[in-house]
Amino acid sequence: MSAPRKPIEEVFAVAHAGHASAHTAARDTAFDTALGTGFDVRAALAALDTKRIPAHIAVIMDGNGRWAKQRGKSRAAGHKAGIVGVRELIRTASDIGVDFLTIYSFSTENWSRPRQEVRTLMELFAKTMSAELQGMLENQVRIKLIGDVSVLPPKTRDTFLDAVRQSADNTGMTLVIAVNYGSRAEIVNAAKTIANACLSGQISAAQVQELDMQGFAGYLQTAGIPDPDLLVRTSGEYRLSNFLLYQIAYSELYITDVLWPDFDRFELLRALVEFQSRRRRFGGLDRRDHRSSGTHDFDHRGGNTNGGEDGVGGV
């Protein structure tokens, strides 16, 4: 788990009356909205354990189109509104000490959307990255891409790759941008890479037979990145949408009805408090379960030496 890079109260600060700039006034509005939903922000901050901030948060950002439709606006307007949420998420995650933040920007299936919408998204990606890069560099954010960027429009592709290059030596949070990404394709490509390596003699058949889950993960695009501790999905949809299927086997899932443009730092705070309220067993039993069952062979890595539990209730 990670530690905050800024005081947590400062990250979720509320402007004092009579001293509100346009920016802080907007923050107050978000704070009031959070309170209006029955969410006690101050109580949440008091409950939040800053020593247990998840090291890796992955986010499926969904609901831009529905947000726009509810307001009688175009889908393009919804995507532009969603950028505000992305900016706040990156800043907040970095400030509270998240080590890795993975955002699902564009899936391999999204190419089936109307051509104009895809064009708008690609232009928005390039424009946003250009506008936000300097701030991320100043905050030591390191940028990594997963997905096949080779088929993106040249301006979008080059903007992303330039951001990766410029941020390569940064030492702060790693922002993983999944663009033209599909998890099934990632897994298939990893299997093909292993097969080709075996056929070409780079690795032996015996080495393939000895390959374990951790070894296989080294052939994925997320090699070297820890699995997400927390997966957030907005807009109330209960599906994974071909996102990090191998990596989220034991991630905690947090699904909210909030549409992505309305997902602010207080919604992230709500997700963090919920995350910390859960007992992560990784298929085994935690110490309290073992004490009550009379077993003592708990393994500190999250498993146990008697095989744990299988099926419903064992995860």
C-alpha positions as CSV (number, residue, x, y, z in Angstrom):
1,M,0.0,0.0,0.0
2,S,1.0,3.6,-0.6
3,A,1.4,6.8,1.4
4,P,0.1,10.2,0.5
5,R,2.3,12.6,-1.3
6,K,0.3,15.5,0.2
7,P,-1.6,15.9,3.4
8,I,-4.9,14.1,2.9
9,E,-6.9,17.1,4.3
10,E,-5.3,19.4,1.7
11,V,-6.2,17.0,-1.2
12,F,-9.8,17.1,-0.1
13,A,-9.7,20.7,1.2
14,V,-12.8,22.9,1.2
15,A,-12.4,26.6,0.7
16,H,-13.2,28.9,3.6
17,A,-16.1,31.2,3.2
18,G,-15.2,34.6,1.8
19,H,-11.9,33.3,0.3
20,A,-13.2,31.3,-2.6
21,S,-11.6,31.7,-6.1
22,A,-13.4,30.3,-9.1
23,H,-11.4,27.1,-8.7
24,T,-12.1,26.7,-5.0
25,A,-15.8,27.7,-5.5
26,A,-16.0,24.7,-8.0
27,R,-14.5,22.5,-5.3
28,D,-17.0,23.7,-2.8
29,T,-19.8,22.9,-5.2
30,A,-18.4,19.3,-5.5
31,F,-18.2,19.1,-1.7
32,D,-21.8,20.3,-1.3
33,T,-22.9,17.7,-3.9
34,A,-21.1,15.0,-2.0
35,L,-22.8,16.0,1.2
36,G,-26.2,16.2,-0.6
37,T,-26.0,12.5,-1.5
38,G,-25.7,11.6,2.2
39,F,-22.0,11.1,2.1
40,D,-20.2,12.5,5.1
41,V,-16.9,13.7,3.6
42,R,-15.4,14.7,7.0
43,A,-16.3,11.4,8.5
44,A,-14.9,9.6,5.5
45,L,-11.6,11.5,5.9
46,A,-11.5,10.6,9.5
47,A,-12.0,6.9,8.7
48,L,-9.6,6.8,5.8
49,D,-6.3,5.0,6.7
50,T,-3.6,6.8,4.8
51,K,-1.3,3.8,5.2
52,R,-3.7,1.6,3.3
53,I,-4.1,3.6,0.1
54,P,-4.3,1.1,-2.8
55,A,-1.0,0.9,-4.7
56,H,-2.8,0.4,-8.0
57,I,-6.3,1.7,-9.0
58,A,-7.8,0.8,-12.4
59,V,-10.8,2.7,-13.7
60,I,-13.4,2.0,-16.4
61,M,-14.6,5.5,-17.2
62,D,-18.2,5.0,-18.5
63,G,-21.2,7.2,-18.9
64,N,-20.1,10.2,-21.0
65,G,-22.8,9.7,-23.5
66,R,-25.6,9.2,-21.0
67,W,-24.4,12.3,-19.1
68,A,-24.7,14.3,-22.3
69,K,-28.1,12.9,-23.2
70,Q,-29.5,13.8,-19.8
71,R,-28.6,17.4,-20.5
72,G,-29.6,17.5,-24.1
73,K,-26.0,17.8,-25.3
74,S,-24.0,16.0,-27.9
75,R,-21.9,12.9,-27.2
76,A,-18.9,15.0,-28.0
77,A,-19.8,17.4,-25.2
78,G,-20.0,14.4,-22.9
79,H,-16.5,13.3,-23.8
80,K,-15.2,16.8,-23.2
81,A,-16.9,16.9,-19.8
82,G,-15.3,13.6,-19.0
83,I,-11.8,15.0,-19.5
84,V,-12.4,17.2,-16.5
85,G,-12.9,14.0,-14.5
86,V,-9.8,12.5,-15.9
87,R,-7.7,15.5,-14.9
88,E,-9.1,15.5,-11.3
89,L,-8.6,11.7,-11.0
90,I,-5.0,11.9,-12.1
91,R,-4.2,14.8,-9.8
92,T,-6.0,13.3,-6.8
93,A,-4.6,9.8,-7.2
94,S,-1.1,11.2,-7.5
95,D,-1.5,13.4,-4.4
96,I,-2.9,10.7,-2.1
97,G,0.0,8.3,-3.0
98,V,-1.4,5.9,-5.5
99,D,1.6,4.3,-7.3
100,F,-0.2,3.1,-10.4
101,L,-3.4,4.5,-12.0
102,T,-4.7,2.7,-15.1
103,I,-7.5,4.4,-17.1
104,Y,-9.5,2.7,-19.9
105,S,-9.5,5.4,-22.5
106,F,-10.4,3.5,-25.7
107,S,-11.1,-0.2,-26.3
108,T,-10.5,-2.2,-29.4
109,E,-14.3,-2.5,-29.6
110,N,-14.8,1.3,-29.6
111,W,-13.8,1.5,-33.3
112,S,-17.4,0.4,-34.0
113,R,-18.8,3.7,-32.8
114,P,-19.8,6.4,-35.4
115,R,-16.8,7.6,-37.4
116,Q,-17.2,11.2,-36.3
117,E,-17.3,10.2,-32.6
118,V,-14.1,8.2,-33.0
119,R,-12.5,11.2,-34.8
120,T,-13.6,13.5,-32.0
121,L,-12.1,11.2,-29.4
122,M,-8.8,10.9,-31.1
123,E,-8.5,14.7,-31.5
124,L,-9.5,15.1,-27.9
125,F,-6.9,12.6,-26.7
126,A,-4.1,14.5,-28.5
127,K,-5.3,17.9,-27.4
128,T,-5.7,16.9,-23.8
129,M,-2.4,15.2,-23.5
130,S,-0.6,18.2,-25.0
131,A,-2.4,20.5,-22.6
132,E,-1.8,18.4,-19.5
133,L,1.6,17.0,-20.1
134,Q,3.6,19.8,-18.5
135,G,1.6,19.6,-15.3
136,M,2.1,15.9,-15.1
137,L,5.8,16.2,-15.7
138,E,6.0,18.7,-12.9
139,N,4.3,16.2,-10.6
140,Q,6.7,13.5,-11.7
141,V,4.0,11.4,-13.3
142,R,5.4,8.6,-15.5
143,I,3.2,7.7,-18.5
144,K,2.9,4.2,-20.0
145,L,0.7,3.0,-22.8
146,I,-1.0,-0.4,-23.2
147,G,-2.8,-1.4,-26.3
148,D,-1.9,-1.2,-30.0
149,V,-1.1,2.5,-30.6
150,S,0.3,1.8,-34.1
151,V,-3.1,2.2,-35.7
152,L,-4.0,5.5,-34.1
153,P,-4.1,8.7,-36.2
154,P,-0.5,9.9,-36.5
155,K,-1.0,13.1,-34.4
156,T,-2.7,11.2,-31.6
157,R,-0.1,8.4,-31.7
158,D,2.9,10.7,-31.8
159,T,1.5,12.8,-28.9
160,F,1.1,9.8,-26.7
161,L,4.5,8.4,-27.6
162,D,6.1,11.8,-26.9
163,A,4.5,11.9,-23.5
164,V,5.9,8.4,-22.7
165,R,9.4,9.5,-23.8
166,Q,9.4,12.8,-21.9
167,S,8.1,11.2,-18.7
168,A,10.2,8.0,-18.8
169,D,12.6,9.1,-16.0
170,N,9.9,10.4,-13.7
171,T,9.7,8.9,-10.2
172,G,6.1,9.6,-9.1
173,M,2.9,7.8,-10.0
174,T,2.7,5.8,-13.1
175,L,-0.3,6.6,-15.3
176,V,-1.1,3.7,-17.5
177,I,-3.3,4.7,-20.4
178,A,-5.2,1.8,-22.1
179,V,-5.9,3.0,-25.6
180,N,-7.0,0.7,-28.4
181,Y,-6.7,-2.0,-25.8
182,G,-8.5,-5.3,-25.5
183,S,-7.6,-7.8,-22.8
184,R,-8.5,-10.9,-24.8
185,A,-6.2,-9.8,-27.6
186,E,-3.4,-9.1,-25.1
187,I,-3.7,-12.6,-23.7
188,V,-3.7,-14.2,-27.1
189,N,-0.7,-12.2,-28.2
190,A,1.1,-13.2,-25.1
191,A,0.4,-16.9,-25.9
192,K,1.6,-16.3,-29.5
193,T,4.8,-14.7,-28.3
194,I,5.6,-17.7,-26.1
195,A,4.8,-20.1,-28.9
196,N,7.0,-18.3,-31.4
197,A,9.8,-18.1,-28.9
198,C,9.6,-21.8,-28.4
199,L,9.4,-22.5,-32.2
200,S,12.4,-20.3,-32.8
201,G,14.5,-21.9,-30.0
202,Q,14.6,-18.9,-27.8
203,I,13.0,-20.9,-25.0
204,S,12.6,-24.7,-24.7
205,A,9.5,-26.8,-24.5
206,A,10.5,-27.7,-21.0
207,Q,10.6,-24.0,-20.0
208,V,7.1,-23.5,-21.5
209,Q,5.9,-26.4,-19.4
210,E,7.4,-24.8,-16.3
211,L,5.9,-21.4,-17.0
212,D,3.7,-20.3,-14.1
213,M,1.1,-17.5,-13.7
214,Q,3.7,-15.0,-12.7
215,G,5.9,-16.0,-15.6
216,F,3.0,-15.7,-18.1
217,A,2.2,-12.3,-16.8
218,G,5.7,-11.2,-17.8
219,Y,4.5,-11.6,-21.5
220,L,1.6,-9.2,-21.0
221,Q,1.7,-5.5,-21.8
222,T,1.4,-4.8,-18.1
223,A,4.6,-6.7,-17.3
224,G,6.3,-5.1,-14.3
225,I,3.1,-3.5,-13.1
226,P,1.4,-4.9,-10.0
227,D,-2.1,-6.1,-10.4
228,P,-4.8,-3.6,-9.5
229,D,-5.9,-3.5,-5.9
230,L,-9.1,-1.7,-6.8
231,L,-11.1,-1.6,-10.0
232,V,-13.6,1.3,-10.3
233,R,-16.4,1.3,-12.9
234,T,-18.8,4.2,-13.3
235,S,-22.3,4.4,-14.7
236,G,-23.7,1.3,-12.9
237,E,-22.7,-1.2,-15.5
238,Y,-21.9,-4.7,-14.1
239,R,-19.4,-5.9,-16.7
240,L,-15.6,-5.8,-17.3
241,S,-15.7,-4.8,-21.0
242,N,-12.6,-6.7,-21.9
243,F,-10.4,-4.8,-19.5
244,L,-7.4,-6.3,-17.7
245,L,-9.1,-9.7,-17.4
246,Y,-5.9,-11.5,-16.4
247,Q,-4.8,-8.8,-14.0
248,I,-8.0,-8.2,-12.0
249,A,-8.5,-11.8,-10.8
250,Y,-8.4,-10.7,-7.2
251,S,-9.0,-6.9,-7.5
252,E,-11.7,-5.4,-5.3
253,L,-14.6,-4.2,-7.6
254,Y,-16.3,-0.9,-6.9
255,I,-19.3,-0.1,-9.1
256,T,-21.1,3.2,-8.8
257,D,-24.1,4.6,-10.6
258,V,-22.3,8.0,-10.9
259,L,-21.7,8.9,-14.6
260,W,-18.1,9.5,-15.4
261,P,-18.2,13.3,-15.8
262,D,-19.7,13.5,-12.3
263,F,-17.0,11.3,-10.8
264,D,-14.9,13.7,-8.7
265,R,-12.3,13.3,-5.9
266,F,-15.1,12.9,-3.4
267,E,-16.4,9.9,-5.3
268,L,-12.9,8.5,-5.3
269,L,-12.8,9.1,-1.6
270,R,-16.1,7.1,-1.3
271,A,-14.5,4.3,-3.3
272,L,-11.4,4.3,-1.1
273,V,-13.4,4.1,2.1
274,E,-15.4,1.2,0.7
275,F,-12.2,-0.5,-0.4
276,Q,-10.7,-0.3,3.1
277,S,-13.8,-1.7,4.6
278,R,-13.3,-5.0,2.8
279,R,-11.3,-8.1,3.9
280,R,-9.1,-9.3,1.1
281,R,-8.6,-13.0,1.4
282,F,-7.3,-13.9,-2.1
283,G,-9.1,-17.2,-2.0
284,G,-8.0,-18.2,1.4
285,L,-9.0,-17.2,5.0
286,D,-7.9,-14.2,7.0
287,R,-6.4,-14.5,10.5
288,R,-9.8,-14.1,12.2
289,D,-11.3,-16.9,10.1
290,H,-8.4,-19.2,10.9
291,R,-8.7,-18.5,14.6
292,S,-12.4,-19.4,14.6
293,S,-11.8,-22.5,12.5
294,G,-8.9,-23.7,14.7
295,T,-6.4,-23.8,11.8
296,H,-3.0,-22.2,12.1
297,D,-1.4,-22.7,8.7
298,F,-2.0,-19.2,7.3
299,D,0.5,-18.0,4.7
300,H,1.3,-14.3,5.1
301,R,1.1,-13.7,1.3
302,G,-2.7,-14.0,1.5
303,G,-3.1,-17.7,0.8
304,N,-2.9,-20.8,3.0
305,T,-1.2,-24.1,3.0
306,N,-4.2,-26.3,3.1
307,G,-5.6,-25.2,-0.2
308,G,-8.0,-22.5,0.9
309,E,-11.6,-22.4,-0.2
310,D,-13.0,-22.8,-3.7
311,G,-16.2,-21.6,-5.3
312,V,-18.7,-19.1,-3.9
313,G,-17.7,-17.7,-0.5
314,G,-14.1,-18.6,-1.0
315,V,-13.0,-15.3,-2.6
